[in-house]
Amino acid sequence: MLSGQSICRHLLLAAAVFLVARSSFSQESAGTIDPRRYGIKLPAGPVVQGCGETVTTDDKAGKPAVGRIHLRIGDGAVILLPDGQLVSRGAGRFAATDRPFTSLTKEEVIARLAVEFPTFKTKSTKHYVYVYDTSDEFLLGTSRILETMLPGVKGYAELNRIAVKDPQFPLVVVMFKNEKDFQKYRRMPEGVVAYYDTLSNRVILYEQSKLAEEWPELAEQQAISTVAHEGVHQILHNIGVQQRLSVWPMWLSEGLAEFFAPTSTTERLHWKGAGQVNDLRMYELEQYLQSNAAKDPNGELVEHTVLAGQLTSTGYASAWALTFYLAKMRRQEFDDLLKAASQIKPLEGATDVGAAGVVRSNRTQFEELFGKDFKDLERRLVLYLKKQSYIDPFSNTPHFVATLVTEGKKRPKRAANTFQSLPLAQKWLRESLNEEPANKRKTAQRSIRAFRNRTEAEAYANKWLQTQ
């Protein structure tokens, strides 16, 4: 006779087989998933979803705790602890119990963090607990953004009829004062200033960066944008929109975080609101929107974004752009996509990362909702983006004006454009010149001039174009 927990496991396994058969979110077979790819220290084995059964185990401090099965992998399990962390436990390190699972209170979480970070200060707000050795100003800006975002993101999901809940655990944010201490806590690739760790359920970040010494405005914008972005990941995983350890298509996971995370540093740091134009990403896309490729899109931007298993900085911008467009102009299909994504279980979804980091199964699910004509979709996307107004986050930083004069039928042809960097200006000149016949390139007049800010640069460009 099967025990209650055995029945639970058999029912879940049968349900999983049924859902996989009809789901367009492809995945590896249960026995082939390597849990270590997701930070889970267990050997590969059959995966069975947890169904709320409680177990006794040891917490991260080695003390007895009552946890809840999040996922079974072979003879081991990923267990949810009372402070919201997920831990890997091999066979023999947990046992079934009838004792109830109880989340830690905010005060209990603070007490544990004080032991883990003895030299840090702690502060709690309505939904968050901060442990930090940053400046109080940075803490204030961070907490203001995160506390504003949570009800905003939750409200957007409710408006789109996605079932959500209040966070079960206090949301923990660990804040280091500099990169050295941040890297000492956990080694991260160069350039990472913050991240959400789905296993610990914490956002980890640092305040001071090398960039702040050379370009403080850019550093401030980057820092506050990253805080918002990683905060969205934490919120989505704690209100029921995304299940922890589920594997969403990268473009959707990161694009949605950018969709929910636009911030502004004008007057004071603040969150702009869900679905507002993301100024930082529009700034990054300006090069593409002004390029010749945007005049006749070939669909590659959309295709590469959808299939990507990893994203560059430009990839984050294109993921935001695609999410922004679909959420606004293909709302019903996008809502259907989010509802389907919210049902993806732990270690299910876009797990089939192939050669060159491509996830080909992403295409199937995307095409079912949005069609196969990526070229037409990209054309519409470009037109939509060009209609959006945005505030250049670096309008007071140096800008460059590139000018080009070539032979015309009756009089010289003049073209000018404004850019935020010298390489972008040089690239535009090369592309524009390559469009001209070979015999006209030799006599073309090219120049690039630097200005203190965007206003001065644009004024010069407009005056130059009006000069005959």
Summary of the structure (lengths in Angstrom):
residues: 468
radius of gyration: 25.3
end to end distance: 92.3
largest distance: 93.5
contacts: 1470
relative contact order: 0.09
helix: 46%
strand: 19%
